[in-house]
Amino acid sequence: LAHGPVPLLLMKLMLLAAEPQFSCTSEAAAICAMLSLKDPWLQSTNRDRLSACKASFGVYEGDLVTLLNVYGQYQTYYESDPEWAKRHLLSEALLQRAFRVKRQLEGYMQLLELPLSSCGHEVEKLQRLACATLFLNSARRLPNGTYRLCRPIDEVRAPHSRFHLHPASILTGIQNEAPADFVVFLAAEGVGDRACLRHCTRVQPQWLPELAPHYFKGVDAQRAAQDV
């Protein structure tokens, strides 16, 4: 694990992706490749256009599947339309690097004699994979729109006990129409005086005890609406 081409947590996601219940190593490799890069978007003085481009790739399930969508769309069009990335304000160089990292990851899986597989359009498998990998980074939405970790923490001593979705998260833009009651996230970081959850994926609360029974005895889906 420690010698893989991406950080340890992403290698855990890759290895879990080879399990029969997920069978999505191709999609997991693309997601990990995109996460290993810096932001793939080009800088633009036209913020409205940049926001529109980002939103056009956004999906209901969250940020990881959105990154997979960016990767897949580029893979589909880059040969027939050389200006595709530039027109969508994406860095061609970084997306090509993502191709190389994905090949590295698939080669690593073959080295470990693990199967290469695809889940096709079964997006729920990717959400469940994220949940199984990031269960310690699960959080539930409170009535005031902030998030609280599902795992117990010492809220008196913790620097933060309530979190916000990162402004760059695709889920932030749809919180009013389709709020994500439970999410798993890759990292938390400060944005101004707020602690924000980055690279979030929407999950179902019942998946937590199902996919991490050694940690969760059960999560009541209604608690998100009852907490203060």
Residue frames as qw, qx, qy, qz and C-alpha x, y, z in Angstrom:
[[0.000, 0.884, 0.468, 0.000, 0.00, 0.00, 0.00],
 [0.311, -0.817, 0.044, 0.483, 2.65, 2.49, 1.05],
 [0.371, -0.296, 0.557, 0.682, 4.47, 2.13, -2.28],
 [0.417, 0.641, 0.630, 0.133, 1.49, 2.94, -4.49],
 [0.354, 0.294, 0.250, 0.852, 1.50, 5.91, -6.89],
 [0.259, -0.660, -0.197, -0.677, -1.16, 7.85, -4.92],
 [0.233, -0.462, 0.546, -0.659, -1.64, 8.66, -1.19],
 [0.018, -0.052, 0.970, -0.238, -2.46, 5.83, 1.20],
 [0.451, 0.329, 0.544, -0.627, -6.17, 6.62, 1.55],
 [0.607, 0.506, -0.240, -0.564, -6.61, 6.57, -2.22],
 [0.289, 0.313, -0.898, -0.109, -4.74, 3.28, -2.45],
 [0.270, 0.121, 0.845, -0.445, -7.20, 1.88, 0.10],
 [0.590, 0.467, 0.166, -0.637, -10.02, 3.00, -2.19],
 [0.476, 0.484, -0.627, -0.381, -8.32, 1.28, -5.13],
 [0.087, 0.168, -0.976, 0.112, -7.92, -2.01, -3.30],
 [0.398, 0.276, 0.679, -0.552, -11.50, -2.00, -2.03],
 [0.541, 0.483, -0.168, -0.667, -12.68, -1.30, -5.59],
 [0.336, 0.309, -0.853, -0.253, -11.42, -4.75, -6.58],
 [0.291, 0.052, 0.863, -0.409, -13.79, -6.47, -4.16],
 [0.063, 0.315, 0.868, 0.379, -16.74, -8.25, -5.84],
 [0.005, 0.729, 0.619, -0.293, -19.37, -6.05, -4.18],
 [0.032, 0.788, -0.051, -0.613, -17.87, -2.98, -5.87],
 [0.680, 0.229, 0.563, 0.409, -16.05, -4.25, -9.00],
 [0.279, 0.941, 0.184, 0.056, -15.15, -0.77, -10.22],
 [0.657, -0.412, 0.162, 0.610, -11.37, -0.55, -10.39],
 [0.423, 0.412, 0.375, 0.714, -11.44, 1.32, -13.72],
 [0.143, -0.856, -0.270, -0.417, -13.64, 4.10, -12.33],
 [0.643, -0.731, -0.050, 0.222, -11.76, 4.14, -9.02],
 [0.675, -0.087, 0.210, 0.702, -8.44, 4.53, -10.87],
 [0.218, 0.613, 0.314, 0.691, -9.82, 7.49, -12.83],
 [0.394, -0.874, -0.202, -0.198, -11.14, 9.15, -9.66],
 [0.727, -0.548, 0.059, 0.410, -7.85, 8.60, -7.80],
 [0.577, 0.212, 0.263, 0.744, -5.90, 9.92, -10.78],
 [0.010, 0.767, 0.262, 0.585, -7.99, 13.10, -10.80],
 [0.569, -0.814, -0.113, -0.030, -7.66, 13.50, -7.02],
 [0.782, -0.254, 0.073, 0.565, -3.87, 13.17, -7.27],
 [0.387, 0.443, 0.214, 0.780, -3.75, 16.36, -9.35],
 [0.007, -0.290, -0.299, 0.909, -4.23, 19.93, -8.36],
 [0.452, 0.593, 0.403, -0.530, -7.44, 21.65, -9.46],
 [0.543, 0.189, 0.648, 0.499, -7.89, 20.75, -13.17],
 [0.252, 0.877, 0.410, 0.008, -9.64, 24.02, -13.98],
 [0.482, 0.345, 0.071, 0.803, -7.93, 26.87, -15.79],
 [0.143, -0.493, -0.328, 0.793, -7.79, 30.31, -14.21],
 [0.167, 0.558, 0.562, 0.588, -10.29, 32.69, -15.77],
 [0.002, -0.040, -0.226, 0.973, -11.25, 36.30, -15.18],
 [0.544, -0.173, -0.352, -0.741, -14.76, 35.38, -16.32],
 [0.205, -0.149, 0.844, -0.473, -16.01, 33.82, -13.10],
 [0.711, 0.223, 0.259, -0.615, -19.52, 33.28, -14.39],
 [0.726, 0.431, -0.465, -0.266, -18.23, 31.24, -17.32],
 [0.220, 0.353, -0.871, 0.263, -15.94, 29.22, -15.06],
 [0.431, -0.020, 0.669, -0.605, -18.79, 28.52, -12.64],
 [0.779, 0.329, -0.004, -0.534, -21.02, 27.48, -15.54],
 [0.575, 0.439, -0.686, -0.082, -18.36, 25.10, -16.87],
 [0.022, -0.231, 0.877, -0.421, -17.91, 23.50, -13.45],
 [0.578, 0.120, 0.477, -0.651, -21.66, 23.17, -12.95],
 [0.716, 0.370, -0.333, -0.488, -22.07, 21.52, -16.35],
 [0.505, 0.268, -0.818, 0.065, -20.07, 18.51, -15.13],
 [0.278, -0.263, 0.653, -0.653, -21.67, 18.36, -11.70],
 [0.536, -0.184, -0.772, -0.288, -23.66, 15.30, -10.65],
 [0.643, -0.590, -0.112, -0.475, -26.12, 14.68, -7.83],
 [0.910, -0.230, -0.298, 0.172, -23.88, 12.06, -6.17],
 [0.494, -0.824, 0.089, 0.264, -21.11, 14.54, -5.35],
 [0.040, 0.877, -0.399, -0.264, -17.55, 15.54, -6.06],
 [0.447, -0.332, 0.793, 0.248, -15.84, 12.20, -6.71],
 [0.567, 0.442, 0.684, 0.124, -18.35, 11.16, -9.34],
 [0.279, 0.935, 0.051, -0.212, -18.15, 14.68, -10.80],
 [0.176, -0.699, 0.609, 0.331, -14.38, 14.22, -11.24],
 [0.518, 0.053, 0.829, 0.206, -15.06, 10.90, -12.95],
 [0.476, 0.756, 0.439, -0.093, -17.49, 12.70, -15.26],
 [0.094, 0.900, -0.290, -0.312, -14.82, 15.26, -16.19],
 [0.341, -0.419, 0.792, 0.282, -12.34, 12.47, -16.90],
 [0.538, 0.302, 0.783, 0.078, -14.83, 10.44, -18.94],
 [0.410, 0.859, 0.236, -0.195, -16.02, 13.39, -21.01],
 [0.002, 0.813, -0.481, -0.327, -12.44, 14.40, -21.83],
 [0.439, -0.199, 0.849, 0.214, -11.57, 10.81, -22.74],
 [0.553, 0.544, 0.629, -0.048, -14.53, 10.74, -25.12],
 [0.379, 0.900, 0.210, -0.051, -13.84, 13.99, -26.96],
 [0.309, -0.785, 0.303, 0.443, -10.16, 14.94, -26.77],
 [0.502, -0.090, 0.673, 0.535, -9.05, 13.09, -29.92],
 [0.306, 0.596, 0.639, 0.377, -11.88, 14.28, -32.18],
 [0.040, -0.937, -0.196, -0.286, -12.00, 17.79, -30.69],
 [0.643, 0.118, -0.323, 0.684, -8.52, 19.12, -29.76],
 [0.025, -0.418, 0.139, -0.897, -10.04, 22.34, -28.36],
 [0.593, -0.521, -0.565, -0.241, -12.49, 20.54, -26.06],
 [0.600, -0.396, -0.448, 0.531, -10.52, 21.00, -22.83],
 [0.222, -0.007, -0.034, 0.974, -9.71, 24.65, -23.48],
 [0.292, -0.398, -0.416, -0.764, -13.30, 25.41, -24.41],
 [0.670, -0.568, -0.453, -0.154, -14.45, 23.93, -21.10],
 [0.152, -0.835, 0.345, -0.401, -11.71, 25.79, -19.16],
 [0.927, -0.336, 0.162, 0.039, -9.90, 22.57, -18.27],
 [0.122, -0.759, 0.600, 0.223, -6.15, 22.03, -18.24],
 [0.869, 0.368, -0.287, -0.163, -5.21, 19.65, -21.05],
 [0.338, 0.528, -0.716, 0.306, -1.81, 19.00, -19.48],
 [0.370, -0.276, 0.692, -0.555, -3.32, 17.95, -16.15],
 [0.863, 0.148, 0.175, -0.450, -5.93, 15.73, -17.79],
 [0.744, 0.463, -0.482, 0.000, -3.23, 14.00, -19.81],
 [0.053, 0.445, -0.774, 0.448, -1.32, 13.49, -16.58],
 [0.684, -0.105, 0.451, -0.563, -4.46, 11.93, -15.09],
 [0.885, 0.324, -0.242, -0.232, -4.42, 9.45, -17.99],
 [0.485, 0.481, -0.680, 0.266, -0.86, 8.47, -17.06],
 [0.271, -0.326, 0.687, -0.590, -1.64, 8.11, -13.34],
 [0.846, 0.054, 0.173, -0.502, -4.66, 5.93, -14.14],
 [0.818, 0.376, -0.434, -0.031, -2.47, 3.62, -16.23],
 [0.162, 0.462, -0.737, 0.465, 0.01, 3.46, -13.34],
 [0.549, -0.196, 0.523, -0.621, -2.74, 2.50, -10.92],
 [0.917, 0.195, -0.040, -0.345, -4.10, -0.18, -13.23],
 [0.625, 0.466, -0.601, 0.176, -0.58, -1.54, -13.64],
 [0.137, -0.403, 0.704, -0.569, -0.21, -1.61, -9.87],
 [0.784, -0.044, 0.308, -0.537, -3.42, -3.62, -9.56],
 [0.881, 0.344, -0.302, -0.117, -2.19, -6.10, -12.15],
 [0.300, 0.520, -0.705, 0.379, 1.09, -6.38, -10.23],
 [0.374, -0.227, 0.676, -0.593, -0.93, -7.37, -7.18],
 [0.124, -0.104, -0.948, -0.274, -2.90, -9.81, -9.37],
 [0.254, 0.436, 0.585, -0.635, -6.16, -8.00, -8.61],
 [0.395, 0.508, 0.702, 0.306, -8.92, -7.92, -11.22],
 [0.023, 0.145, -0.143, -0.979, -9.54, -4.89, -13.42],
 [0.078, 0.537, 0.840, 0.032, -13.26, -4.22, -13.64],
 [0.092, -0.153, -0.130, -0.975, -15.87, -1.59, -14.45],
 [0.176, 0.401, 0.764, -0.474, -19.22, -0.86, -12.85],
 [0.162, 0.486, 0.634, 0.579, -20.47, 0.92, -15.97],
 [0.176, -0.523, -0.134, -0.823, -23.31, 3.28, -15.08],
 [0.659, -0.544, -0.518, 0.030, -23.92, 1.77, -11.62],
 [0.123, 0.675, -0.263, 0.679, -22.99, 4.95, -9.81],
 [0.706, -0.621, 0.054, -0.336, -24.28, 3.70, -6.47],
 [0.935, -0.066, -0.152, 0.314, -21.36, 1.27, -6.37],
 [0.447, 0.452, -0.203, 0.745, -19.00, 4.26, -6.42],
 [0.376, -0.668, 0.106, -0.634, -20.92, 5.96, -3.63],
 [0.909, -0.402, -0.034, -0.104, -20.79, 2.78, -1.56],
 [0.806, 0.197, -0.201, 0.520, -17.09, 2.41, -2.30],
 [0.113, 0.602, -0.213, 0.761, -16.47, 5.95, -1.06],
 [0.658, -0.590, 0.049, -0.465, -18.51, 5.15, 2.06],
 [0.965, -0.184, -0.120, 0.142, -16.53, 1.98, 2.76],
 [0.651, 0.321, -0.196, 0.659, -13.24, 3.83, 2.33],
 [0.092, 0.408, -0.188, 0.888, -14.08, 7.07, 4.13],
 [0.521, -0.590, -0.596, -0.157, -16.47, 5.88, 6.85],
 [0.504, -0.422, -0.365, 0.660, -14.40, 7.65, 9.53],
 [0.070, -0.140, 0.107, 0.982, -14.95, 10.85, 7.55],
 [0.114, -0.549, -0.743, -0.365, -18.74, 10.59, 7.53],
 [0.010, 0.126, 0.327, -0.937, -20.89, 13.53, 8.56],
 [0.036, 0.608, 0.787, 0.098, -24.59, 14.29, 8.89],
 [0.033, 0.433, 0.178, 0.883, -26.40, 17.49, 8.11],
 [0.098, -0.387, -0.657, 0.640, -28.01, 19.44, 10.93],
 [0.189, 0.791, 0.580, -0.042, -31.13, 21.60, 10.63],
 [0.055, -0.891, 0.046, 0.449, -29.02, 24.77, 10.40],
 [0.686, 0.715, -0.133, -0.032, -27.19, 23.43, 7.33],
 [0.024, -0.715, 0.693, -0.087, -23.89, 22.64, 9.04],
 [0.856, 0.092, -0.503, -0.083, -22.47, 19.13, 9.38],
 [0.537, -0.616, 0.508, -0.271, -21.48, 17.08, 12.40],
 [0.264, 0.383, -0.881, -0.085, -19.19, 14.04, 12.28],
 [0.843, -0.207, -0.343, -0.358, -20.90, 10.68, 12.71],
 [0.731, -0.035, -0.553, 0.400, -18.04, 9.37, 14.81],
 [0.477, -0.843, -0.229, 0.098, -17.73, 10.62, 18.39],
 [0.501, 0.425, -0.230, 0.718, -15.25, 13.40, 19.09],
 [0.370, -0.524, -0.439, 0.629, -14.45, 15.51, 22.13],
 [0.215, 0.787, 0.381, 0.436, -16.36, 18.59, 21.00],
 [0.370, -0.913, -0.043, 0.167, -14.99, 20.68, 23.87],
 [0.530, -0.557, 0.409, 0.493, -11.38, 20.13, 22.89],
 [0.609, 0.361, 0.543, 0.452, -11.80, 19.74, 19.14],
 [0.160, -0.222, 0.144, 0.951, -10.88, 22.86, 17.16],
 [0.446, 0.050, -0.290, -0.845, -14.15, 22.46, 15.22],
 [0.340, 0.136, 0.889, -0.273, -17.29, 20.47, 15.91],
 [0.547, 0.666, 0.422, -0.282, -19.46, 21.85, 13.10],
 [0.384, -0.185, 0.587, 0.689, -18.48, 21.87, 9.45],
 [0.510, 0.642, 0.060, -0.570, -19.63, 23.39, 6.18],
 [0.822, 0.368, 0.352, 0.256, -19.43, 21.95, 2.70],
 [0.422, -0.302, 0.283, 0.807, -16.47, 23.43, 0.84],
 [0.349, 0.660, 0.044, -0.664, -17.51, 26.28, -1.49],
 [0.228, 0.447, -0.700, -0.508, -16.00, 24.31, -4.39],
 [0.294, 0.090, 0.947, -0.089, -18.11, 21.22, -3.68],
 [0.221, -0.190, -0.646, -0.706, -20.74, 20.51, -6.29],
 [0.316, -0.515, -0.791, 0.097, -23.08, 19.65, -3.41],
 [0.137, -0.374, -0.293, 0.869, -22.90, 23.24, -2.17],
 [0.164, 0.076, -0.365, -0.913, -24.69, 24.47, -5.26],
 [0.501, -0.260, -0.656, -0.501, -27.67, 22.14, -4.76],
 [0.150, -0.071, -0.791, 0.589, -28.06, 22.29, -0.99],
 [0.382, 0.141, 0.247, -0.879, -31.31, 24.24, -1.22],
 [0.703, 0.179, -0.345, -0.595, -32.91, 21.95, -3.81],
 [0.930, -0.013, -0.362, -0.058, -31.42, 18.57, -2.86],
 [0.255, -0.770, 0.514, -0.277, -29.51, 18.74, 0.42],
 [0.670, 0.203, -0.705, 0.115, -27.14, 15.90, 1.23],
 [0.693, -0.645, 0.011, -0.323, -28.19, 14.61, 4.65],
 [0.799, -0.453, 0.338, 0.207, -25.18, 12.30, 4.96],
 [0.560, 0.766, -0.315, 0.028, -21.79, 12.64, 3.25],
 [0.831, -0.328, 0.130, 0.430, -18.32, 11.19, 3.38],
 [0.232, 0.960, -0.153, -0.014, -15.41, 13.49, 2.63],
 [0.829, 0.306, -0.248, 0.396, -11.76, 13.18, 1.72],
 [0.478, 0.013, -0.329, 0.815, -10.39, 16.06, 3.82],
 [0.180, -0.906, -0.374, 0.085, -11.36, 19.01, 5.98],
 [0.506, 0.134, -0.008, 0.852, -9.71, 22.39, 5.54],
 [0.097, -0.649, -0.360, 0.663, -10.12, 25.93, 6.72],
 [0.247, 0.530, 0.431, 0.687, -11.77, 28.51, 4.50],
 [0.189, -0.664, 0.051, -0.721, -11.68, 31.82, 6.33],
 [0.298, -0.364, 0.648, -0.599, -12.99, 31.11, 9.82],
 [0.881, 0.023, 0.077, -0.466, -14.94, 28.05, 8.70],
 [0.351, -0.289, 0.882, 0.126, -13.95, 24.38, 8.69],
 [0.683, 0.403, -0.148, -0.591, -15.06, 22.94, 5.37],
 [0.758, -0.032, 0.651, 0.031, -15.47, 19.41, 4.03],
 [0.263, 0.624, -0.494, -0.545, -13.72, 18.85, 0.71],
 [0.344, 0.211, -0.849, -0.340, -14.37, 16.22, -1.98],
 [0.492, 0.005, 0.626, -0.606, -17.73, 15.09, -0.61],
 [0.296, -0.053, -0.847, -0.439, -19.88, 12.17, -1.72],
 [0.645, -0.214, 0.099, -0.727, -23.55, 11.75, -0.86],
 [0.250, 0.075, -0.963, 0.066, -24.23, 8.46, 1.02],
 [0.664, -0.455, -0.375, -0.460, -27.14, 6.68, 2.69],
 [0.367, -0.628, 0.513, -0.456, -26.95, 6.38, 6.50],
 [0.940, -0.146, 0.229, -0.205, -27.71, 2.66, 6.48],
 [0.785, 0.500, -0.315, 0.185, -24.56, 2.04, 4.45],
 [0.035, -0.731, 0.550, -0.403, -22.36, 3.01, 7.42],
 [0.651, -0.351, 0.609, -0.286, -23.19, 0.03, 9.69],
 [0.935, 0.311, 0.132, -0.105, -23.44, -2.22, 6.63],
 [0.693, 0.621, -0.242, 0.273, -20.01, -1.35, 5.19],
 [0.229, 0.496, -0.599, 0.585, -18.20, -0.64, 8.47],
 [0.746, -0.497, -0.356, -0.264, -19.94, -2.92, 11.01],
 [0.714, -0.111, -0.420, 0.549, -16.75, -3.08, 13.06],
 [0.198, 0.085, -0.203, 0.955, -17.14, 0.64, 13.79],
 [0.405, -0.136, -0.018, -0.904, -20.83, 1.56, 13.50],
 [0.204, 0.191, 0.916, -0.289, -23.52, -0.31, 15.41],
 [0.181, 0.664, 0.697, 0.201, -26.15, 1.74, 13.60],
 [0.089, -0.107, 0.006, 0.990, -26.94, 5.25, 12.47],
 [0.232, 0.642, 0.678, -0.272, -30.47, 6.56, 12.78],
 [0.315, 0.387, 0.438, 0.748, -31.31, 8.43, 9.59],
 [0.176, -0.851, -0.412, -0.274, -33.72, 10.65, 11.51],
 [0.577, -0.565, -0.190, 0.558, -31.06, 11.95, 13.87],
 [0.368, 0.139, 0.232, 0.889, -29.91, 14.47, 11.27],
 [0.171, -0.606, -0.390, -0.672, -33.29, 16.17, 11.55],
 [0.614, -0.696, -0.372, -0.017, -33.46, 15.97, 15.35],
 [0.660, -0.207, -0.191, 0.696, -30.02, 17.25, 16.28],
 [0.052, -0.976, -0.152, 0.149, -29.32, 20.85, 17.19]]
